[in-house]
C-alpha cells in the first residue's frame, strides 16, 4: 500500500484556521475599516445551533452578514458563536467551522469556498483529493473530487 500526502485535507484545515484567526482578531479588536463578512453555512450540520424559525426558513443553508451590528462573538477551536440581528430580533447562532460553505470579505475581494465530496461512502475519513482549480472547468465533479476552492467574487459584485 502506498502512502500519499492528503493535500485536500491539509488545505481545508489551513483555510478553517485562517477563518478562526480572522474571527479571533475581530472578537478582540472589532472589524477594521470597511471589512465585513458574508458567511454561508450548512444549517443541517448536527452541531449548528440556530433558532427553530431560522432553521425552518433556511432548511439547508443560510448566509449571514457580520458588518454593522453583531454581539457576543466567541471563537473556539471548533466553531464560533455570535448574536446577529434579524429584523430587530437578536438571535444567537453557533456555526461550526465544518459547516461553513463560503467565507467572503468583499471589501478586499477575498473569498473561500468549501466543496463537499459526496458519494456512496462515508466521506468523513476521505475528504477528497485536493483543492479544486476554478480554471479547470473541463473536469466535472465526478472526475475531480473537490474539498475547497477559492470563490470568484464576481458573483457578489453589483
URPE-V914045 format. One record per helix or strand of 2 or more residues. SS is the DSSP state (alpha for helix, beta for strand). FROM is the first residue (numbers start at 1). LEN is the number of residues. If there is no record, write none. Layout:
# URPE-V914045
ss	from	len
SS	FROM	LEN
SS	FROM	LEN
This chain:
# URPE-V914045
ss	from	len
alpha	7	23
beta	37	6
alpha	52	6
beta	61	6
beta	70	6
beta	79	7
beta	90	7
alpha	97	3
beta	100	6
alpha	106	3
beta	110	5
beta	148	2
alpha	153	4
